[in-house]
Amino acid sequence: MNYTKFSVGLSNVSRETKARLEIYVALLLKWNQKINLISASSEEVIWQRHITDSLQLMSHIPPEAKKIADLGSGAGLPGIILAMMMPQEFFLIERDQRKCAFLAEAVRECGVINVRILNQDVKKIHEKFDVIMARGLSNLHELLGMAYPLIMEKTISLFPKGKTYAMELEQAKKHWVFSHQEFPSLTDPEARILLISGLRTRGKVT
């Protein structure tokens, strides 16, 4: 597999981690023939569209964070990828049992030990987390509704968003009070990484 095109996201990755990523990608492509983990059209650009896109979140995770939730983890993006790079405990929350079967095999084959797979609906999770992430799961308003029961005072949420990010922010602010920062994406000039903090509801949580 050729890494050079996406070296911006992989330049600090050790040889051992690159080997793990190779194993993960091979498994993902194999399983994607059976269940829908990623779109077929993105298979050809998997290193940029999925691996580098996940890795770029690492620089926004506070070093003091201990528990990180990946909501609707699906293929383990970004949770498994980041767990290969970081010591924190990652909770992959996914209600689809088949996707959880893939996650379990990927964790085992890649030798990732700091991951817990929760085969549950997000709404049934009662733990609290330092960082909450979700990639390609839902619009921002709905994501904040999922995240709200899981947050603590200093919890941050990281949500990669495409070109509609400004519209999603405007809509979410009708229902929620929060601070946010926008960071440019390394993989899409129209996309942003939204860092949400201080989340509060304006009224009844929907």
N, C-alpha and C positions, 0 to 999 in steps of 0.2 A: 504494500500500500504506500502511495506517495504522500508524504506529509508536507513537502516543501511549499506547496501552494497556500497552505493554511498555517505557515510557521508563526504567524502573529499570535495564534492561540495555543500553539504547541511548543514554542521555543523553550519553555522552562520545564517541560515534561521529561522525566527521567526515562532511561531506556526500559526499565522494568514497567513503568506505567504505560509507556507506548505499547509494550507487548500485551498488557492487559487490555488496552483500548482495541488492539487488533482482535483479540479474542471476543471482546464485546461486540464489535462491528460485525464479525463473521456470524456470531449467534443471532444478532438482530436481523441480518439479511436472510438467514435461514428461516427464522421464525416468521418473518414478515410474509413469507409465501403461504403461511397457514392462517395467521390472524393479522388484523390490521393494526400494526404498531406505529408505522410511519407511512406517509403517502408513497406510493410506488414511484412517483415522479421525483421524489427527493433522494432516492437510493443512490443515484449517480453523483450527488453532491453531499453525501452523508457526512463527510468530515467537516465541511464548512457549515452546512445547514443544521447539523445536530450536535456534533462533537465540539467544535470551536464555539458554537453558539451557547452551549452549556458551560464550557470552561470559563467564558468571560464573566460569569456571575461570581466567580471565586473572589475577585478583587473587591467586591462590594459586601462580603460577609465579614462582620466584625470578628477579630481574633478571639474575643472573650465569649463568643457564642458557643453553646454546648449542644443544644438540641435543634435540629433543622428538619422541617417538614416539607415534603414534596407532594403537593396535593394533586390527585389524579395523575399519579406518576407514569402510568402507561408503560412505556418502554424503559423507564428509569432515567428519563431525560428531564431535568438535569441531575437528579439525585445520585444515581450510580456513578456518573462521570465525576462529579465533585467529590464523592466519597473516596474515590481512588486517589484524590489529591490532598484531602484534608482529614484531620483527626477527629472532627466532630461526629456525633452520632446522628445519622440520617434516618428519617422515618419515611418510607415510601408508602403513601396511602393510595390504594387502588381498589375499587370495588369489583372490577372484572376478574373473575377467578382465573381465566386463561392468561390474562396479562400478568397476574401474580405468579403463575407457573413459570412464565418467561423470566420474570424478575428473580425468582428463586434460583433458576438455573444460571442466569448471568452472574448473580452474586457468588454462587458456588464456583463456577468455572473461572471467574476473574479473581477469586481469592480476596474478595472485599469483606472485611470483618466488622466494619462499623456501620452496618445497615440493618434496620428492622423493617420487614414488610408487613403492612397492616392491610389485610383483605377486608376492608370495610368502607362504607360510605363515609365521606368526610363529616357529615352531620352527626355521626355516631361516635366521633372521636372526642374524648374529654381531656386529653393532655394539653399542656401548654408548651409553647415553643419559643425559642429566641429568634429564629428566622423562619419565615414561611415563604415558600416558592411555588409557582405553578407556571407551566409553559404550555401554551396552546390549549388551555382547558376551557376558558369561558371569558366573557367580557369583564371589565374591571369592577363594575358594580356588583356582579354576582360573586366574583372572587373575594371581594371585601366582605361579603356576607358569609362566605365559607371561612374566611380567616378570623373574623371577629371573635367567635367563641374560643379560639385557640391562642389568643394573644395575651401577653403580659404587658406591664407598663412600658418596657423598653424594647418590645418586639418590633422588628422591621419585617416588611414584606418586599420581596423582589419579584416583579412581574415583567418579563420581556413582552413587548407589545409591538405590533406592526404599524403601518402608516396611519391607522385610525386611532392612535394613542391619544391625541388631543381631544377627539370627540368622546372617547371613553372617559377621560378625565372629567370633562364637562358634565357628562351624564352622572358619573359617580358622585360628584360634589353636590348633587341635588339631594342625595340620601345620606352622605357621610361627611364627617369632618376629619381632615387628616392633613399632614404635611407631606410634601413629595419632592423628590429630586428626579431629574431626567438625565440619563446618561446615553450617549450615542452607542449604537450597536456596532460591533466590529465586523458583523457579517451582512448588514443591510443598512444602507445609508438612510433609508426612510423609517427605520425601526428605532425604538428606544427601550432602555431598561428603566422601569419605574421603581423607585425605592420609596415605599410608603411607611410612614411612622406616625405615632400619635393618633391612631385610628379611634374615632368615636362615631356613634350613630346620631343622626339628627332626630330620630324618633324611634318608632317601632322597627325592629330588625325584620327585614323581609327576606 
